[in-house]
């Protein structure tokens, strides 16, 4: 895929995300008396963030003079995997800090609030899942002894 096709694809994604974000925000403002507005406004923030990320990608693609190499180049795949790993580690730590913050700010919600339980479950899942997935991946790459 050439550079212009990547820019076109990201631009389309940004426009679609922006239009959907505006529509969801408008629906949130329309449903204001019914109490659904906060959830819809929160969803629109995610859509706006997706559009912003696409615009940042477009800017990076335009600034970079090098033509993007095929996606099956193992160096690019390794660099992308490393970036994903670092990003997920940061997200995991932020999630755990959010759990601690929520626990100390709202101590009355401990063991009672659904949001507290969800934060706890997702935090624990983010800590337990990487070793389990790594064990599964290691099993797949073990040589077969013919047993």
Backbone as CSV, one residue per row, in Angstrom:
resi,resn,N_x,N_y,N_z,CA_x,CA_y,CA_z,C_x,C_y,C_z
1,UNK,0.856,-1.181,0.000,0.000,0.000,0.000,0.895,1.236,0.000
2,UNK,0.624,2.146,-0.907,1.460,3.326,-0.998,1.042,4.378,0.025
3,UNK,1.864,5.414,0.090,1.678,6.455,1.097,0.356,7.196,0.925
4,UNK,0.000,7.514,-0.299,-1.245,8.247,-0.557,-2.472,7.418,-0.182
5,UNK,-2.404,6.118,-0.418,-3.524,5.248,-0.043,-3.675,5.181,1.476
6,UNK,-2.545,5.143,2.187,-2.603,5.162,3.655,-3.200,6.468,4.162
7,UNK,-2.779,7.568,3.575,-3.307,8.877,3.993,-4.799,8.957,3.693
8,UNK,-5.211,8.460,2.520,-6.632,8.469,2.163,-7.453,7.627,3.141
9,UNK,-6.927,6.450,3.493,-7.642,5.566,4.425,-7.772,6.211,5.805
10,UNK,-6.690,6.815,6.290,-6.732,7.475,7.602,-7.646,8.696,7.574
11,UNK,-7.643,9.423,6.462,-8.516,10.598,6.343,-9.985,10.169,6.372
12,UNK,-10.302,9.074,5.678,-11.677,8.554,5.689,-12.072,8.132,7.093
13,UNK,-11.180,7.441,7.779,-11.462,7.009,9.147,-11.663,8.209,10.065
14,UNK,-10.846,9.248,9.892,-10.979,10.447,10.723,-12.306,11.141,10.474
15,UNK,-12.699,11.261,9.218,-13.967,11.933,8.889,-15.151,11.140,9.444
16,UNK,-15.123,9.815,9.264,-16.223,8.984,9.770,-16.295,9.073,11.286
17,UNK,-15.148,9.006,11.973,-15.137,9.110,13.434,-15.640,10.471,13.896
18,UNK,-15.238,11.517,13.188,-15.669,12.863,13.557,-17.172,13.033,13.356
19,UNK,-17.696,12.556,12.240,-19.136,12.669,11.975,-19.931,11.858,12.999
20,UNK,-19.471,10.637,13.283,-20.164,9.832,14.299,-20.084,10.474,15.678
21,UNK,-18.930,11.068,16.003,-18.788,11.756,17.288,-19.740,12.931,17.413
22,UNK,-19.875,13.707,16.343,-20.812,14.834,16.353,-22.245,14.335,16.472
23,UNK,-22.575,13.245,15.766,-23.935,12.705,15.831,-24.256,12.175,17.226
24,UNK,-23.296,11.460,17.830,-23.539,10.914,19.170,-23.608,12.039,20.201
25,UNK,-22.768,13.062,20.055,-22.833,14.201,20.963,-24.165,14.933,20.805
26,UNK,-24.621,15.083,19.565,-25.930,15.705,19.334,-27.053,14.896,19.952
27,UNK,-26.971,13.564,19.834,-27.985,12.720,20.462,-27.924,12.840,21.975
28,UNK,-26.718,12.965,22.514,-26.577,13.145,23.964,-27.193,14.447,24.435
29,UNK,-27.004,15.496,23.661,-27.614,16.777,24.023,-29.122,16.748,23.818
30,UNK,-29.595,15.967,22.849,-31.026,15.846,22.589,-31.718,15.062,23.702
31,UNK,-31.058,14.014,24.196,-31.644,13.176,25.242,-31.297,13.664,26.638
32,UNK,-30.912,14.897,26.771,-30.526,15.468,28.057,-31.578,15.268,29.146
33,UNK,-32.872,15.495,28.900,-33.848,15.317,29.975,-34.056,13.856,30.378
34,UNK,-33.674,12.906,29.517,-33.936,11.504,29.804,-32.819,10.835,30.593
35,UNK,-31.716,11.518,30.836,-30.638,10.966,31.631,-29.621,10.143,30.860
36,UNK,-29.760,10.023,29.540,-28.810,9.253,28.745,-27.647,10.110,28.250
37,UNK,-27.706,11.400,28.490,-26.755,12.303,27.870,-25.309,12.068,28.309
38,UNK,-25.081,11.708,29.548,-23.702,11.537,30.009,-23.024,10.355,29.316
39,UNK,-23.737,9.263,29.162,-23.153,8.098,28.498,-22.864,8.401,27.032
40,UNK,-23.800,9.062,26.355,-23.593,9.389,24.950,-22.465,10.406,24.770
41,UNK,-22.379,11.355,25.687,-21.295,12.329,25.607,-19.946,11.658,25.851
42,UNK,-19.900,10.678,26.741,-18.653,9.948,26.985,-18.246,9.140,25.749
43,UNK,-19.216,8.536,25.079,-18.915,7.790,23.857,-18.421,8.735,22.764
44,UNK,-19.006,9.931,22.704,-18.562,10.885,21.679,-17.117,11.323,21.927
45,UNK,-16.682,11.370,23.181,-15.291,11.728,23.474,-14.346,10.681,22.884
46,UNK,-14.719,9.402,22.994,-13.897,8.337,22.421,-13.828,8.484,20.899
47,UNK,-14.955,8.787,20.269,-14.963,8.964,18.817,-14.120,10.163,18.392
48,UNK,-14.189,11.248,19.156,-13.358,12.407,18.851,-11.875,12.071,19.031
49,UNK,-11.547,11.278,20.041,-10.156,10.871,20.254,-9.656,10.000,19.104
50,UNK,-10.523,9.127,18.582,-10.141,8.302,17.431,-9.876,9.174,16.206
51,UNK,-10.715,10.171,15.996,-10.510,11.080,14.870,-9.216,11.869,15.039
52,UNK,-8.949,12.323,16.254,-7.722,13.067,16.520,-6.489,12.187,16.286
53,UNK,-6.552,10.925,16.721,-5.427,10.011,16.498,-5.186,9.782,15.012
54,UNK,-6.250,9.699,14.233,-6.095,9.548,12.786,-5.463,10.788,12.165
55,UNK,-5.845,11.953,12.640,-5.245,13.186,12.124,-3.766,13.265,12.481
56,UNK,-3.391,12.810,13.672,-1.980,12.774,14.057,-1.217,11.795,13.159
57,UNK,-1.842,10.650,12.850,-1.209,9.680,11.945,-1.004,10.266,10.557
58,UNK,-2.016,10.998,10.073,-1.909,11.630,8.748,-0.762,12.629,8.741
59,UNK,-0.646,13.413,9.788,0.433,14.403,9.869,1.800,13.711,9.887
60,UNK,1.894,12.607,10.628,3.164,11.874,10.668,3.489,11.270,9.304
61,UNK,2.485,10.759,8.608,2.715,10.190,7.280,3.150,11.266,6.287
62,UNK,2.559,12.453,6.381,2.925,13.528,5.460,4.331,14.056,5.734
63,UNK,4.740,14.086,7.001,6.063,14.587,7.353,7.165,13.592,7.016
64,UNK,6.847,12.309,7.069,7.842,11.280,6.819,8.030,11.120,5.312
65,UNK,9.261,11.329,4.834,9.529,11.226,3.407,9.656,9.791,2.934
66,UNK,9.958,8.896,3.857,10.137,7.494,3.474,8.788,6.877,3.113
67,UNK,8.798,6.091,2.071,7.582,5.398,1.659,7.361,4.240,2.619
68,UNK,6.166,4.054,3.147,5.927,2.943,4.076,6.242,1.601,3.411
69,UNK,6.972,0.787,4.155,7.374,-0.519,3.667,6.209,-1.481,3.852
70,UNK,6.235,-2.569,3.121,5.167,-3.567,3.217,4.974,-3.991,4.667
71,UNK,3.739,-4.321,5.008,3.416,-4.637,6.387,3.923,-5.998,6.828
72,UNK,4.486,-6.786,5.915,5.006,-8.070,6.326,6.509,-8.023,6.587
73,UNK,7.114,-6.845,6.565,8.521,-6.694,6.914,8.662,-6.968,8.405
74,UNK,9.509,-7.911,8.760,9.581,-8.346,10.160,10.133,-7.279,11.092
75,UNK,10.949,-6.355,10.584,11.432,-5.271,11.440,10.298,-4.339,11.827
76,UNK,9.416,-4.042,10.881,8.283,-3.169,11.173,7.301,-3.875,12.099
77,UNK,7.086,-5.153,11.859,6.187,-5.925,12.723,6.741,-5.965,14.147
78,UNK,8.049,-6.165,14.292,8.667,-6.196,15.622,8.564,-4.831,16.303
79,UNK,8.792,-3.760,15.555,8.681,-2.414,16.129,7.241,-2.126,16.545
80,UNK,6.273,-2.547,15.723,4.866,-2.332,16.061,4.482,-3.145,17.300
81,UNK,4.967,-4.376,17.388,4.684,-5.199,18.569,5.289,-4.585,19.824
82,UNK,6.492,-4.036,19.718,7.122,-3.381,20.858,6.328,-2.147,21.284
83,UNK,5.870,-1.359,20.318,5.059,-0.174,20.635,3.746,-0.579,21.298
84,UNK,3.126,-1.653,20.802,1.889,-2.145,21.420,2.138,-2.601,22.845
85,UNK,3.240,-3.303,23.062,3.546,-3.801,24.403,3.762,-2.653,25.387
86,UNK,4.502,-1.646,24.969,4.746,-0.501,25.848,3.449,0.253,26.110
87,UNK,2.632,0.440,25.072,1.357,1.149,25.232,0.437,0.408,26.191
88,UNK,0.353,-0.894,26.039,-0.521,-1.671,26.919,-0.004,-1.687,28.348
89,UNK,1.296,-1.654,28.526,1.861,-1.581,29.880,1.491,-0.252,30.543
90,UNK,1.568,0.824,29.785,1.183,2.135,30.324,-0.307,2.140,30.668
91,UNK,-1.132,1.610,29.783,-2.577,1.570,30.037,-2.871,0.725,31.269
92,UNK,-2.159,-0.384,31.423,-2.379,-1.252,32.585,-2.043,-0.522,33.884
93,UNK,-0.958,0.215,33.876,-0.581,0.961,35.088,-1.562,2.094,35.383
94,UNK,-2.012,2.780,34.345,-3.003,3.843,34.550,-4.305,3.265,35.079
95,UNK,-4.700,2.120,34.577,-5.907,1.458,35.047,-5.796,1.084,36.523
96,UNK,-4.638,0.570,36.899,-4.446,0.209,38.300,-4.447,1.459,39.187
97,UNK,-3.842,2.551,38.714,-3.887,3.806,39.473,-5.315,4.340,39.581
98,UNK,-6.107,4.170,38.524,-7.514,4.586,38.581,-8.261,3.771,39.622
99,UNK,-7.968,2.471,39.693,-8.587,1.617,40.712,-8.208,2.097,42.110
100,UNK,-6.918,2.376,42.335,-6.485,2.852,43.654,-7.107,4.205,43.983
101,UNK,-7.140,5.103,43.015,-7.726,6.422,43.218,-9.200,6.299,43.592
102,UNK,-9.928,5.479,42.840,-11.354,5.289,43.108,-11.562,4.682,44.489
103,UNK,-10.694,3.760,44.872,-10.815,3.107,46.177,-10.600,4.101,47.308
104,UNK,-9.622,4.986,47.174,-9.342,5.933,48.245,-10.277,7.137,48.242
105,UNK,-10.762,7.542,47.073,-11.647,8.704,46.998,-13.072,8.340,47.421
106,UNK,-13.526,7.147,47.037,-14.888,6.713,47.354,-14.855,5.435,48.189
107,UNK,-14.400,5.498,49.435,-14.284,4.264,50.226,-15.635,3.620,50.531
108,UNK,-16.710,4.370,50.449,-18.035,3.799,50.687,-18.489,2.869,49.570
109,UNK,-17.866,2.988,48.393,-18.244,2.155,47.251,-17.519,0.810,47.214
110,UNK,-16.537,0.627,48.083,-15.766,-0.617,48.068,-16.700,-1.786,48.374
111,UNK,-16.631,-2.810,47.560,-17.429,-4.036,47.633,-18.913,-3.815,47.363
112,UNK,-19.334,-2.589,47.047,-20.748,-2.325,46.833,-21.051,-1.820,45.424
113,UNK,-20.179,-1.011,44.867,-20.435,-0.380,43.583,-19.999,-1.290,42.428
114,UNK,-20.818,-1.324,41.394,-20.484,-2.108,40.213,-19.234,-1.564,39.533
115,UNK,-19.075,-0.249,39.495,-17.897,0.329,38.850,-16.618,-0.052,39.599
116,UNK,-16.671,-0.147,40.919,-15.503,-0.578,41.680,-15.147,-2.020,41.333
117,UNK,-16.153,-2.887,41.262,-15.917,-4.283,40.914,-15.369,-4.416,39.498
118,UNK,-15.885,-3.602,38.570,-15.389,-3.654,37.192,-13.930,-3.198,37.110
119,UNK,-13.603,-2.116,37.796,-12.216,-1.664,37.810,-11.301,-2.720,38.427
120,UNK,-11.758,-3.355,39.499,-10.969,-4.409,40.128,-10.786,-5.590,39.177
121,UNK,-11.871,-6.009,38.536,-11.805,-7.167,37.644,-10.896,-6.895,36.440
122,UNK,-11.032,-5.739,35.834,-10.203,-5.425,34.671,-8.743,-5.252,35.091
123,UNK,-8.496,-4.659,36.249,-7.120,-4.519,36.732,-6.497,-5.887,36.985
124,UNK,-7.222,-6.762,37.631,-6.692,-8.102,37.903,-6.513,-8.896,36.611
125,UNK,-7.450,-8.742,35.687,-7.344,-9.425,34.404,-6.113,-8.944,33.633
126,UNK,-5.838,-7.637,33.705,-4.672,-7.103,33.004,-3.368,-7.591,33.626
127,UNK,-3.397,-7.952,34.905,-2.203,-8.492,35.550,-2.044,-9.993,35.298
128,UNK,-3.152,-10.719,35.211,-3.099,-12.169,35.078,-3.033,-12.656,33.636
129,UNK,-3.578,-11.889,32.718,-3.662,-12.346,31.333,-2.318,-12.463,30.602
130,UNK,-1.383,-11.519,30.736,-0.121,-11.661,29.997,0.645,-12.955,30.280
131,UNK,0.803,-13.396,31.538,1.493,-14.676,31.741,0.732,-15.863,31.147
132,UNK,-0.589,-15.813,31.199,-1.368,-16.910,30.631,-1.232,-16.959,29.111
133,UNK,-1.273,-15.809,28.479,-1.131,-15.756,27.023,0.284,-16.169,26.626
134,UNK,1.283,-15.718,27.387,2.659,-16.086,27.094,2.852,-17.598,27.211
135,UNK,2.246,-18.207,28.233,2.328,-19.654,28.366,1.694,-20.370,27.189
136,UNK,0.571,-19.859,26.705,-0.103,-20.448,25.556,0.740,-20.289,24.288
137,UNK,1.352,-19.132,24.116,2.199,-18.899,22.950,3.430,-19.805,23.006
138,UNK,4.025,-19.944,24.187,5.196,-20.802,24.323,4.864,-22.253,24.014
139,UNK,3.672,-22.716,24.386,3.262,-24.090,24.082,3.171,-24.305,22.583
140,UNK,2.688,-23.296,21.864,2.550,-23.435,20.409,3.895,-23.528,19.707
141,UNK,4.916,-22.886,20.280,6.221,-22.878,19.622,7.162,-23.953,20.149
142,UNK,6.701,-24.804,21.049,7.522,-25.912,21.533,7.643,-26.953,20.421
143,UNK,8.822,-27.532,20.258,8.956,-28.585,19.231,8.149,-29.820,19.626
144,UNK,7.569,-30.435,18.657,6.761,-31.619,18.891,7.678,-32.841,19.003
145,UNK,7.564,-33.571,20.113,8.407,-34.746,20.348,7.882,-35.986,19.682
146,UNK,6.748,-35.879,19.034,6.154,-37.023,18.367,5.352,-37.912,19.307
147,UNK,5.054,-37.421,20.484,4.266,-38.202,21.435,2.815,-37.988,21.228
